[in-house]
């Protein structure tokens, strides 16, 4: 999130109207709902976890035991099970 000076962006009338409600404070203006990114899209986390989970499923199909997967990926046994058995 980047900050911008309202007086550089907004028409003077709108700025005065906003100042009636926010007296020199900070104001957060969210994106429109249809412009919002899903979790992890901006940072790449969603892609990273999707690839990791696919690798875990491949390793399991290749015969690696859940306990070994847990140790290799640093995840709990229960989390490994959820990844293996979750529907895509």
KEKEMAR-262149 format. One line per field, with one value per atom (N, C-alpha, C, O, CB): residue number from 0; residue in one letter; chain; atom name; y, z, x. Coordinates in pm, whole numbers, padded with zeros to 5 digits. Each point is the difference from the previous one (the first is absolute). Glycine has a CB too. Example, Ala and Ser with C-alpha at 12.3 -4.5 7.8 and 13.67 -1.06 7.14 Angstrom:
resi c(0/0/0/0/0/1/1/1/1/1)
resn c(A/A/A/A/A/S/S/S/S/S)
chain c(A/A/A/A/A/A/A/A/A/A)
name c(N/CA/C/O/CB/N/CA/C/O/CB)
north c(-00569/00119/00120/-00002/-00115/00222/00119/00109/00111/-00174)
up c(00780/00000/00000/00066/00059/-00197/00006/00073/00017/-00232)
east c(01319/-00089/00090/00104/-00293/00154/00082/-00077/00051/00067)
// end
This chain:
resi c(0/0/0/0/0/1/1/1/1/1/2/2/2/2/2/3/3/3/3/3/4/4/4/4/4/5/5/5/5/5/6/6/6/6/6/7/7/7/7/7/8/8/8/8/8/9/9/9/9/9/10/10/10/10/10/11/11/11/11/11/12/12/12/12/12/13/13/13/13/13/14/14/14/14/14/15/15/15/15/15/16/16/16/16/16/17/17/17/17/17/18/18/18/18/18/19/19/19/19/19/20/20/20/20/20/21/21/21/21/21/22/22/22/22/22/23/23/23/23/23/24/24/24/24/24/25/25/25/25/25/26/26/26/26/26/27/27/27/27/27/28/28/28/28/28/29/29/29/29/29/30/30/30/30/30/31/31/31/31/31/32/32/32/32/32/33/33/33/33/33/34/34/34/34/34/35/35/35/35/35/36/36/36/36/36/37/37/37/37/37/38/38/38/38/38/39/39/39/39/39/40/40/40/40/40/41/41/41/41/41/42/42/42/42/42/43/43/43/43/43/44/44/44/44/44/45/45/45/45/45/46/46/46/46/46/47/47/47/47/47/48/48/48/48/48/49/49/49/49/49/50/50/50/50/50/51/51/51/51/51/52/52/52/52/52/53/53/53/53/53/54/54/54/54/54/55/55/55/55/55/56/56/56/56/56/57/57/57/57/57/58/58/58/58/58/59/59/59/59/59/60/60/60/60/60/61/61/61/61/61/62/62/62/62/62/63/63/63/63/63/64/64/64/64/64/65/65/65/65/65/66/66/66/66/66/67/67/67/67/67/68/68/68/68/68/69/69/69/69/69/70/70/70/70/70/71/71/71/71/71/72/72/72/72/72/73/73/73/73/73/74/74/74/74/74/75/75/75/75/75/76/76/76/76/76/77/77/77/77/77/78/78/78/78/78/79/79/79/79/79/80/80/80/80/80/81/81/81/81/81/82/82/82/82/82/83/83/83/83/83/84/84/84/84/84/85/85/85/85/85/86/86/86/86/86/87/87/87/87/87)
resn c(X/X/X/X/X/X/X/X/X/X/X/X/X/X/X/X/X/X/X/X/X/X/X/X/X/X/X/X/X/X/X/X/X/X/X/X/X/X/X/X/X/X/X/X/X/X/X/X/X/X/X/X/X/X/X/X/X/X/X/X/X/X/X/X/X/X/X/X/X/X/X/X/X/X/X/X/X/X/X/X/X/X/X/X/X/X/X/X/X/X/X/X/X/X/X/X/X/X/X/X/X/X/X/X/X/X/X/X/X/X/X/X/X/X/X/X/X/X/X/X/X/X/X/X/X/X/X/X/X/X/X/X/X/X/X/X/X/X/X/X/X/X/X/X/X/X/X/X/X/X/X/X/X/X/X/X/X/X/X/X/X/X/X/X/X/X/X/X/X/X/X/X/X/X/X/X/X/X/X/X/X/X/X/X/X/X/X/X/X/X/X/X/X/X/X/X/X/X/X/X/X/X/X/X/X/X/X/X/X/X/X/X/X/X/X/X/X/X/X/X/X/X/X/X/X/X/X/X/X/X/X/X/X/X/X/X/X/X/X/X/X/X/X/X/X/X/X/X/X/X/X/X/X/X/X/X/X/X/X/X/X/X/X/X/X/X/X/X/X/X/X/X/X/X/X/X/X/X/X/X/X/X/X/X/X/X/X/X/X/X/X/X/X/X/X/X/X/X/X/X/X/X/X/X/X/X/X/X/X/X/X/X/X/X/X/X/X/X/X/X/X/X/X/X/X/X/X/X/X/X/X/X/X/X/X/X/X/X/X/X/X/X/X/X/X/X/X/X/X/X/X/X/X/X/X/X/X/X/X/X/X/X/X/X/X/X/X/X/X/X/X/X/X/X/X/X/X/X/X/X/X/X/X/X/X/X/X/X/X/X/X/X/X/X/X/X/X/X/X/X/X/X/X/X/X/X/X/X/X/X/X/X/X/X/X/X/X/X/X/X/X/X/X/X/X/X/X/X/X/X/X/X/X/X/X/X/X/X/X/X)
chain c(A/A/A/A/A/A/A/A/A/A/A/A/A/A/A/A/A/A/A/A/A/A/A/A/A/A/A/A/A/A/A/A/A/A/A/A/A/A/A/A/A/A/A/A/A/A/A/A/A/A/A/A/A/A/A/A/A/A/A/A/A/A/A/A/A/A/A/A/A/A/A/A/A/A/A/A/A/A/A/A/A/A/A/A/A/A/A/A/A/A/A/A/A/A/A/A/A/A/A/A/A/A/A/A/A/A/A/A/A/A/A/A/A/A/A/A/A/A/A/A/A/A/A/A/A/A/A/A/A/A/A/A/A/A/A/A/A/A/A/A/A/A/A/A/A/A/A/A/A/A/A/A/A/A/A/A/A/A/A/A/A/A/A/A/A/A/A/A/A/A/A/A/A/A/A/A/A/A/A/A/A/A/A/A/A/A/A/A/A/A/A/A/A/A/A/A/A/A/A/A/A/A/A/A/A/A/A/A/A/A/A/A/A/A/A/A/A/A/A/A/A/A/A/A/A/A/A/A/A/A/A/A/A/A/A/A/A/A/A/A/A/A/A/A/A/A/A/A/A/A/A/A/A/A/A/A/A/A/A/A/A/A/A/A/A/A/A/A/A/A/A/A/A/A/A/A/A/A/A/A/A/A/A/A/A/A/A/A/A/A/A/A/A/A/A/A/A/A/A/A/A/A/A/A/A/A/A/A/A/A/A/A/A/A/A/A/A/A/A/A/A/A/A/A/A/A/A/A/A/A/A/A/A/A/A/A/A/A/A/A/A/A/A/A/A/A/A/A/A/A/A/A/A/A/A/A/A/A/A/A/A/A/A/A/A/A/A/A/A/A/A/A/A/A/A/A/A/A/A/A/A/A/A/A/A/A/A/A/A/A/A/A/A/A/A/A/A/A/A/A/A/A/A/A/A/A/A/A/A/A/A/A/A/A/A/A/A/A/A/A/A/A/A/A/A/A/A/A/A/A/A/A/A/A/A/A/A/A/A/A)
name c(N/CA/C/O/CB/N/CA/C/O/CB/N/CA/C/O/CB/N/CA/C/O/CB/N/CA/C/O/CB/N/CA/C/O/CB/N/CA/C/O/CB/N/CA/C/O/CB/N/CA/C/O/CB/N/CA/C/O/CB/N/CA/C/O/CB/N/CA/C/O/CB/N/CA/C/O/CB/N/CA/C/O/CB/N/CA/C/O/CB/N/CA/C/O/CB/N/CA/C/O/CB/N/CA/C/O/CB/N/CA/C/O/CB/N/CA/C/O/CB/N/CA/C/O/CB/N/CA/C/O/CB/N/CA/C/O/CB/N/CA/C/O/CB/N/CA/C/O/CB/N/CA/C/O/CB/N/CA/C/O/CB/N/CA/C/O/CB/N/CA/C/O/CB/N/CA/C/O/CB/N/CA/C/O/CB/N/CA/C/O/CB/N/CA/C/O/CB/N/CA/C/O/CB/N/CA/C/O/CB/N/CA/C/O/CB/N/CA/C/O/CB/N/CA/C/O/CB/N/CA/C/O/CB/N/CA/C/O/CB/N/CA/C/O/CB/N/CA/C/O/CB/N/CA/C/O/CB/N/CA/C/O/CB/N/CA/C/O/CB/N/CA/C/O/CB/N/CA/C/O/CB/N/CA/C/O/CB/N/CA/C/O/CB/N/CA/C/O/CB/N/CA/C/O/CB/N/CA/C/O/CB/N/CA/C/O/CB/N/CA/C/O/CB/N/CA/C/O/CB/N/CA/C/O/CB/N/CA/C/O/CB/N/CA/C/O/CB/N/CA/C/O/CB/N/CA/C/O/CB/N/CA/C/O/CB/N/CA/C/O/CB/N/CA/C/O/CB/N/CA/C/O/CB/N/CA/C/O/CB/N/CA/C/O/CB/N/CA/C/O/CB/N/CA/C/O/CB/N/CA/C/O/CB/N/CA/C/O/CB/N/CA/C/O/CB/N/CA/C/O/CB/N/CA/C/O/CB/N/CA/C/O/CB/N/CA/C/O/CB/N/CA/C/O/CB/N/CA/C/O/CB/N/CA/C/O/CB/N/CA/C/O/CB/N/CA/C/O/CB/N/CA/C/O/CB/N/CA/C/O/CB/N/CA/C/O/CB/N/CA/C/O/CB/N/CA/C/O/CB/N/CA/C/O/CB/N/CA/C/O/CB/N/CA/C/O/CB)
north c(-00117/00117/00122/00010/-00132/00214/00120/00120/00003/-00102/00196/00121/00107/00008/-00064/00137/00110/00120/-00016/-00143/00277/00120/00024/00007/00093/-00088/00019/00127/00004/-00128/00229/00127/-00009/00081/00039/-00219/-00020/-00084/00004/00014/-00093/-00093/00042/-00024/-00151/00237/00024/00143/00092/-00265/00191/00135/00075/-00062/-00016/00208/00081/-00017/-00008/00171/-00167/-00014/-00133/-00005/00149/-00250/-00131/-00004/-00058/-00048/00165/00004/00072/-00047/00044/00117/00073/-00083/00002/00214/-00289/-00084/-00112/-00029/00081/-00114/-00106/00058/-00065/-00061/00246/00063/00026/00012/00093/-00097/00016/-00123/00011/00137/-00265/-00125/-00048/-00060/00001/00085/-00045/00124/00057/-00285/00268/00124/-00025/-00016/00106/-00095/-00018/-00142/-00023/00256/-00328/-00138/-00078/00053/-00044/-00135/-00090/-00064/-00031/-00013/00024/-00059/-00112/00021/00197/-00337/-00115/-00010/-00002/-00120/00114/-00017/-00133/-00012/00266/-00355/-00133/-00001/00087/-00191/00004/-00021/-00036/-00042/-00033/00091/-00046/-00151/-00065/00262/-00256/-00146/-00081/-00103/00143/00002/-00078/00019/-00069/00089/00070/00023/-00060/00009/00200/-00270/-00056/-00127/-00078/00178/-00118/-00122/-00106/00032/00100/-00256/-00109/-00012/00054/-00176/00049/-00017/-00057/-00097/00063/00095/-00052/00032/-00036/-00138/00239/00030/00103/-00015/-00039/00157/00107/-00042/00040/00120/-00240/-00038/-00127/-00029/00136/-00182/-00127/-00118/-00112/00241/-00104/-00107/-00108/-00119/00285/-00127/-00099/-00097/-00121/00288/-00113/-00084/-00092/-00118/00298/-00125/-00080/-00119/-00113/00319/-00181/-00108/-00100/-00119/00276/-00111/-00092/-00095/-00120/00293/-00119/-00085/-00096/-00117/00300/-00132/-00087/-00113/-00115/00309/-00163/-00102/-00103/-00119/00287/-00123/-00094/-00093/-00119/00288/-00115/-00082/-00102/-00115/00307/-00152/-00093/-00114/-00116/00304/-00155/-00104/-00094/-00121/00279/-00102/-00084/-00095/-00119/00302/-00129/-00083/-00112/-00113/00310/-00166/-00102/-00107/-00119/00291/-00130/-00098/-00088/-00115/00275/-00105/-00076/-00095/-00075/00265/-00187/-00097/00054/-00076/-00081/00288/00055/00000/00040/00103/-00188/-00008/00139/00093/-00319/00239/00127/00053/00120/-00187/-00021/00042/00062/00099/-00280/00121/00054/00135/00092/-00327/00246/00127/00109/00114/-00236/00085/00094/00054/00120/-00240/00032/00041/00082/00101/-00305/00159/00066/00143/00090/-00313/00243/00131/00084/00114/-00215/00044/00075/00029/00104/-00005/-00189/00016/-00113/-00106/00222/-00091/-00105/-00113/00019/00152/-00286/-00116/00030/-00035/-00121/00222/00034/00094/-00016/-00013/00126/00094/-00074/00027/00162/-00279/-00080/-00080/-00006/-00009/-00046/-00076/00090/-00039/-00116/00275/00092/00036/00006/00085/-00068/00034/-00117/00019/00137/-00276/-00119/-00028/-00034/-00060/00106/-00041/00113/-00025/-00156/00306/00109/-00006/-00044/00187/-00097/00003/00130/00105/-00248/00135/00116/00093/00103/-00240)
up c(00000/00000/00000/00082/00040/-00212/-00004/00041/-00020/-00160/00237/00045/-00107/-00073/00313/-00249/-00094/00068/00087/-00287/00161/00058/-00064/-00122/00166/00039/-00050/-00082/-00099/00297/-00157/-00073/-00141/-00086/00304/-00241/-00134/-00088/-00123/00220/-00035/-00075/-00014/-00103/00180/00027/00006/-00038/00022/00155/-00234/-00025/00133/00103/-00315/00209/00122/00078/00123/-00235/00042/00070/00075/00114/-00291/00113/00063/00119/00104/-00325/00208/00110/00120/00113/-00277/00141/00111/00067/00123/-00240/00039/00056/00086/00108/-00308/00154/00078/00128/00105/-00316/00204/00119/00108/00118/-00265/00110/00101/00090/00116/-00274/00106/00073/00056/00107/-00251/00073/00041/00012/-00100/-00015/00237/00026/00009/00109/00012/-00234/-00002/00029/00013/00055/-00057/00029/-00127/-00111/00318/-00189/-00114/-00039/00085/-00012/-00201/-00052/-00095/-00095/00119/00001/-00088/-00097/00041/00138/-00307/-00103/-00069/-00076/00042/00058/-00059/-00149/-00052/00272/-00287/-00141/-00013/00096/-00145/-00071/-00026/00012/-00028/-00126/00196/00021/-00121/00016/00144/-00280/-00119/-00040/-00090/00014/00142/-00030/00105/-00013/-00104/00219/00108/-00046/-00077/00247/-00121/-00031/00103/00115/-00221/00065/00094/00088/-00031/-00131/00273/00092/-00074/-00075/00265/-00168/-00052/-00145/-00047/00209/-00233/-00141/-00016/-00084/00032/00132/-00012/00043/-00062/00100/00066/00055/-00063/00014/00198/-00281/-00057/00095/-00034/-00103/00258/00099/-00047/00022/00158/-00244/-00046/-00099/00007/00027/-00126/-00100/00068/-00034/-00139/00269/00071/00070/-00013/00046/00042/00074/-00092/00030/00160/-00301/-00096/-00058/-00013/-00043/00023/-00053/00106/-00028/-00132/00283/00108/00025/00014/00090/-00099/00026/-00112/00025/00106/-00256/-00112/00012/-00030/-00117/00190/00019/00112/-00012/-00067/00186/00110/-00051/00032/00136/-00248/-00053/-00094/00003/00016/-00103/-00089/00080/-00030/-00143/00275/00083/00067/00012/00028/00005/00066/-00099/00031/00133/-00285/-00103/-00039/-00038/-00048/00097/-00032/00112/-00013/-00129/00254/00106/00128/00093/-00272/00187/00122/00111/-00021/-00114/00252/00115/00055/-00013/00069/00004/00055/00105/00005/-00049/00126/00104/-00061/00051/00100/-00259/-00069/-00064/00004/-00047/-00017/-00060/00107/-00023/-00156/00294/00111/00039/00020/00062/-00072/00035/-00111/00025/00119/-00266/-00114/-00019/-00028/-00080/00124/-00027/00127/-00009/-00189/00313/00125/00035/00059/-00103/00007/00027/00090/00008/-00230/00291/00085/-00086/-00117/00297/-00119/-00070/-00043/-00111/00244/-00046/-00034/-00120/-00086/00328/-00249/-00114/-00129/-00105/00260/-00148/-00118/-00048/-00120/00200/00014/-00038/-00070/-00101/00295/-00140/-00062/-00142/-00090/00317/-00246/-00134/-00096/-00113/00215/-00056/-00086/-00039/-00115/00225/-00016/-00024/-00038/-00025/00184/-00164/-00035/-00147/-00084/00265/-00210/-00138/-00063/00064/-00010/-00177/-00069/-00050/-00060/-00005)
east c(00086/-00086/00090/00091/-00278/00162/00080/-00085/-00121/00266/-00077/-00067/00009/00099/-00048/-00155/-00002/-00066/-00086/00076/00052/-00059/-00136/-00012/00242/-00331/-00136/-00011/-00073/-00016/00159/-00011/00059/-00033/00043/00076/00055/-00093/00012/00217/-00321/-00083/-00146/-00063/00214/-00205/-00144/-00036/00079/-00095/-00102/-00048/-00017/-00029/-00089/00135/-00003/-00131/00003/00150/-00266/-00129/-00009/-00046/-00062/00153/-00003/00094/-00034/-00022/00173/00095/-00059/00013/00176/-00255/-00063/-00108/-00014/00061/-00124/-00106/00059/-00052/-00094/00251/00065/00058/-00005/00058/00003/00058/-00104/00035/00137/-00298/-00105/-00008/-00039/-00090/00165/-00011/00134/00005/-00198/00299/00133/00088/00043/-00070/00054/00073/00150/00054/-00254/00267/00144/00047/00120/-00106/-00107/00037/00028/-00005/-00132/00164/00022/-00132/-00083/00321/-00256/-00122/00039/00075/-00204/00076/00025/-00116/-00116/00249/-00102/-00103/00027/00097/-00124/-00058/00024/-00030/-00070/00015/00108/-00032/-00147/-00064/00299/-00287/-00136/-00001/00101/-00150/-00064/-00004/00043/00066/-00249/00148/00036/00146/00048/-00284/00308/00141/00092/00122/-00187/00008/00081/00069/-00055/-00100/00277/00074/-00035/-00033/00220/-00179/-00019/00123/00106/-00257/00135/00111/00121/-00011/-00150/00276/00125/00032/00107/-00137/-00060/00026/00111/00088/-00326/00233/00099/00139/00099/-00280/00190/00130/00056/00119/-00186/-00016/00044/-00015/00036/00122/-00210/-00014/-00097/00025/00024/-00157/-00098/00064/-00021/-00165/00264/00068/00101/00010/-00040/00106/00100/-00065/00047/00093/-00250/-00064/-00068/-00004/-00029/-00021/-00062/00105/-00024/-00150/00291/00107/00053/00024/00038/-00045/00048/-00098/00041/00077/-00247/-00101/-00006/-00019/-00112/00148/00002/00121/-00010/-00107/00229/00120/-00021/00043/00099/-00208/-00030/-00088/00024/-00006/-00121/-00089/00076/-00021/-00173/00284/00082/00088/00009/-00010/00067/00088/-00079/00049/00101/-00271/-00083/-00042/00004/-00086/00041/-00037/00119/-00018/-00156/00294/00122/00039/00097/-00021/-00151/00024/00059/00025/00003/-00003/00057/-00105/-00114/00273/-00120/-00090/-00032/00080/00014/-00212/-00045/00097/00027/-00264/00291/00094/00126/00052/-00140/00136/00119/-00030/00082/-00002/-00199/-00040/-00007/00041/-00169/00076/-00011/00138/00016/-00221/00301/00137/00064/00065/-00043/-00038/00064/-00051/00079/-00051/-00159/-00058/-00022/-00043/-00066/00138/-00014/-00145/-00030/00251/-00310/-00143/-00048/00063/-00097/-00077/-00055/-00056/-00032/-00022/00043/-00057/-00143/-00041/00187/-00221/-00139/-00006/-00087/00023/00155/00001/00036/-00059/00123/00031/00037/-00121/-00027/00267/-00313/-00120/-00102/-00058/00095/-00058/-00097/00042/-00083/00027/00185/00050/-00019/-00044/00213/-00137/-00010/-00145/-00027/00232/-00296/-00138/-00095/-00118/00160/00007/-00091/-00037/00079/00021/-00222/-00046/00048/-00002/-00201/00244/00058/-00106/00031/00162)
// end
